[in-house]
Amino acid sequence: MIRNSERLPGSDPNETLLGGNTNIKIRYVVLVGVGMGLLTSCAGMSLDDPIIARKNLMRDNNNNLEAIEAYLKENKGGTADVASHARKVASIAKQIKGLFPKGTSLKDRPGQTRAKPAIWAKRAIHIEQAAEIMYGYAMSLADAADSGDKRAIGAALDQLDKRGCGGCHSKFRALK
């Protein structure tokens, strides 16, 4: 009886010329192919792409706002957590200014963003001032959280949502 260690290369029908199991190699080739397909489907976008950075920052912003809402609606966390999340939103507001370079509107990059070209018409007003407004409302929310007054937190979050985030999104973000 021949043991596996005594088999000659190529005598096993599941073994390739390079050695190893054919099924495993086919799976590997398929996985590599799928990975390459995913990479090519993101053509024109890289990890340092401002649209990807913008989406990631907005996602982080939303996560912070959801945590604050969870405190208000479900008593999850405490006012110190709310203040921390509000300060993160303020920090995000300071970063927004650099995430809207020319050439990153939905006209320039259809299907990759919902940023309307009108944002760039008066950049100083539409981006810089909007970021400052958002920063101010986020810091007011942090101050409300520091006070421990849940009603004040709710009112400050409402203002941030309507005038900070919504003030820009309602005018300069296309609908899905």
MARMARTI-220423 format. One record per residue (C-alpha): residue number from 1; x, y, z; residue in one letter. Coordinates in steps of 0.2 Angstrom, whole numbers, plus 2048, in hexadecimal, padded with zeros to 3 digits. Example, Ala and Ser with C-alpha at 12.3 -4.5 7.8 and 13.67 -1.06 7.14 Angstrom:
BEGIN
+-----+-----+-----+-----+---+
:   k :   X :   Y :   Z : r :
+-----+-----+-----+-----+---+
:   1 : 83E : 7EA : 827 : a :
:   2 : 844 : 7FB : 824 : s :
+-----+-----+-----+-----+---+
This chain:
BEGIN
+-----+-----+-----+-----+---+
:   k :   X :   Y :   Z : r :
+-----+-----+-----+-----+---+
:   1 : 800 : 800 : 800 : m :
:   2 : 807 : 811 : 7FB : i :
:   3 : 806 : 81F : 808 : r :
:   4 : 802 : 831 : 804 : n :
:   5 : 815 : 835 : 808 : s :
:   6 : 81A : 828 : 7FB : e :
:   7 : 80F : 82E : 7EC : r :
:   8 : 817 : 835 : 7DD : l :
:   9 : 812 : 847 : 7D8 : p :
:  10 : 804 : 847 : 7CC : g :
:  11 : 7FE : 836 : 7D1 : s :
:  12 : 7EF : 83D : 7DA : d :
:  13 : 7E1 : 843 : 7CF : p :
:  14 : 7DD : 852 : 7DB : n :
:  15 : 7EF : 858 : 7DB : e :
:  16 : 7F5 : 865 : 7CE : t :
:  17 : 806 : 865 : 7C6 : l :
:  18 : 80C : 872 : 7D3 : l :
:  19 : 805 : 867 : 7E1 : g :
:  20 : 7F6 : 86A : 7EC : g :
:  21 : 7E4 : 866 : 7EB : n :
:  22 : 7DB : 86C : 7DB : t :
:  23 : 7CB : 871 : 7E4 : n :
:  24 : 7D5 : 87D : 7F0 : i :
:  25 : 7DE : 885 : 7E1 : k :
:  26 : 7CE : 888 : 7D8 : i :
:  27 : 7C6 : 890 : 7E7 : r :
:  28 : 7D6 : 89B : 7E9 : y :
:  29 : 7D5 : 8A0 : 7D7 : v :
:  30 : 7C3 : 8A4 : 7D9 : v :
:  31 : 7C6 : 8AF : 7E8 : l :
:  32 : 7D4 : 8B8 : 7E0 : v :
:  33 : 7C9 : 8BB : 7D1 : g :
:  34 : 7BB : 8C2 : 7DC : v :
:  35 : 7C7 : 8CD : 7E5 : g :
:  36 : 7CD : 8D4 : 7D5 : m :
:  37 : 7BC : 8D7 : 7CF : g :
:  38 : 7B7 : 8E0 : 7DE : l :
:  39 : 7C7 : 8EB : 7DC : l :
:  40 : 7C3 : 8EF : 7CA : t :
:  41 : 7B1 : 8F3 : 7CE : s :
:  42 : 7B7 : 901 : 7D9 : c :
:  43 : 7C1 : 908 : 7CB : a :
:  44 : 7C5 : 91A : 7CD : g :
:  45 : 7C4 : 919 : 7E0 : m :
:  46 : 7D2 : 916 : 7EC : s :
:  47 : 7D3 : 916 : 7FF : l :
:  48 : 7D9 : 928 : 7FF : d :
:  49 : 7CB : 92E : 7F3 : d :
:  50 : 7C2 : 93D : 7FB : p :
:  51 : 7B1 : 935 : 7F7 : i :
:  52 : 7B5 : 926 : 801 : i :
:  53 : 7BD : 930 : 80F : a :
:  54 : 7AD : 93B : 80F : r :
:  55 : 7A2 : 92C : 810 : k :
:  56 : 7AC : 924 : 81E : n :
:  57 : 7AC : 935 : 828 : l :
:  58 : 799 : 937 : 825 : m :
:  59 : 797 : 925 : 82B : r :
:  60 : 7A1 : 928 : 83B : d :
:  61 : 796 : 938 : 83D : n :
:  62 : 786 : 92E : 83C : n :
:  63 : 78C : 921 : 848 : n :
:  64 : 790 : 92E : 855 : n :
:  65 : 77F : 936 : 852 : l :
:  66 : 776 : 925 : 854 : e :
:  67 : 77F : 922 : 864 : a :
:  68 : 778 : 933 : 86B : i :
:  69 : 767 : 92E : 865 : e :
:  70 : 769 : 91D : 86E : a :
:  71 : 76C : 927 : 87E : y :
:  72 : 75D : 932 : 87B : l :
:  73 : 751 : 924 : 876 : k :
:  74 : 757 : 915 : 87F : e :
:  75 : 762 : 91C : 88D : n :
:  76 : 771 : 913 : 886 : k :
:  77 : 781 : 91B : 88D : g :
:  78 : 782 : 92B : 897 : g :
:  79 : 785 : 93D : 895 : t :
:  80 : 798 : 93B : 894 : a :
:  81 : 795 : 930 : 885 : d :
:  82 : 78A : 93C : 87D : v :
:  83 : 797 : 94A : 880 : a :
:  84 : 7A5 : 93F : 878 : s :
:  85 : 79A : 93B : 869 : h :
:  86 : 796 : 94D : 867 : a :
:  87 : 7A8 : 952 : 867 : r :
:  88 : 7AC : 945 : 85A : k :
:  89 : 79E : 94D : 84F : v :
:  90 : 7A7 : 95E : 852 : a :
:  91 : 7B7 : 956 : 84D : s :
:  92 : 7B0 : 94F : 83D : i :
:  93 : 7A8 : 960 : 839 : a :
:  94 : 7BA : 967 : 839 : k :
:  95 : 7C0 : 959 : 82D : q :
:  96 : 7B1 : 95C : 820 : i :
:  97 : 7BA : 96B : 818 : k :
:  98 : 7C7 : 960 : 810 : g :
:  99 : 7BC : 953 : 809 : l :
: 100 : 7B3 : 95D : 7FB : f :
: 101 : 7C1 : 960 : 7EE : p :
: 102 : 7BB : 965 : 7DD : k :
: 103 : 7B7 : 956 : 7D2 : g :
: 104 : 7AE : 94C : 7DF : t :
: 105 : 79C : 951 : 7DC : s :
: 106 : 78F : 945 : 7D5 : l :
: 107 : 791 : 94D : 7C4 : k :
: 108 : 7A3 : 949 : 7C4 : d :
: 109 : 7A2 : 938 : 7CC : r :
: 110 : 790 : 931 : 7C8 : p :
: 111 : 78B : 923 : 7D3 : g :
: 112 : 799 : 926 : 7E0 : q :
: 113 : 792 : 935 : 7E9 : t :
: 114 : 783 : 93F : 7EC : r :
: 115 : 78B : 94F : 7EE : a :
: 116 : 783 : 95C : 7E3 : k :
: 117 : 78E : 967 : 7D8 : p :
: 118 : 786 : 977 : 7E0 : a :
: 119 : 791 : 974 : 7EF : i :
: 120 : 7A0 : 97A : 7E6 : w :
: 121 : 798 : 98A : 7DF : a :
: 122 : 79C : 994 : 7EF : k :
: 123 : 7A7 : 988 : 7F8 : r :
: 124 : 7AB : 994 : 806 : a :
: 125 : 799 : 995 : 80A : i :
: 126 : 793 : 984 : 806 : h :
: 127 : 7A1 : 97A : 80E : i :
: 128 : 7AB : 984 : 81A : e :
: 129 : 79D : 98D : 822 : q :
: 130 : 792 : 97D : 823 : a :
: 131 : 7A0 : 974 : 82C : a :
: 132 : 7A2 : 982 : 838 : e :
: 133 : 78F : 982 : 83B : i :
: 134 : 78F : 96F : 83E : m :
: 135 : 79E : 971 : 84A : y :
: 136 : 795 : 97E : 854 : g :
: 137 : 785 : 974 : 856 : y :
: 138 : 790 : 964 : 85A : a :
: 139 : 798 : 96E : 868 : m :
: 140 : 788 : 975 : 86F : s :
: 141 : 782 : 963 : 870 : l :
: 142 : 792 : 95E : 879 : a :
: 143 : 78E : 96D : 885 : d :
: 144 : 77D : 967 : 888 : a :
: 145 : 783 : 955 : 88B : a :
: 146 : 790 : 95C : 898 : d :
: 147 : 781 : 965 : 8A1 : s :
: 148 : 778 : 954 : 8A3 : g :
: 149 : 767 : 95B : 89D : d :
: 150 : 760 : 94E : 892 : k :
: 151 : 753 : 95A : 88B : r :
: 152 : 761 : 966 : 886 : a :
: 153 : 76A : 958 : 87E : i :
: 154 : 75B : 954 : 873 : g :
: 155 : 758 : 966 : 86E : a :
: 156 : 76B : 968 : 86A : a :
: 157 : 76B : 957 : 860 : l :
: 158 : 75B : 95D : 856 : d :
: 159 : 764 : 96E : 852 : q :
: 160 : 774 : 965 : 84C : l :
: 161 : 769 : 959 : 842 : d :
: 162 : 75F : 967 : 839 : k :
: 163 : 76B : 975 : 838 : r :
: 164 : 77C : 96C : 838 : g :
: 165 : 77A : 95C : 82E : c :
: 166 : 769 : 960 : 826 : g :
: 167 : 76E : 971 : 821 : g :
: 168 : 77B : 96B : 815 : c :
: 169 : 773 : 95A : 810 : h :
: 170 : 762 : 961 : 80C : s :
: 171 : 76A : 96D : 7FF : k :
: 172 : 779 : 964 : 7F9 : f :
: 173 : 776 : 952 : 7FA : r :
: 174 : 76C : 949 : 7EC : a :
: 175 : 75F : 93C : 7F1 : l :
: 176 : 763 : 92A : 7F0 : k :
+-----+-----+-----+-----+---+
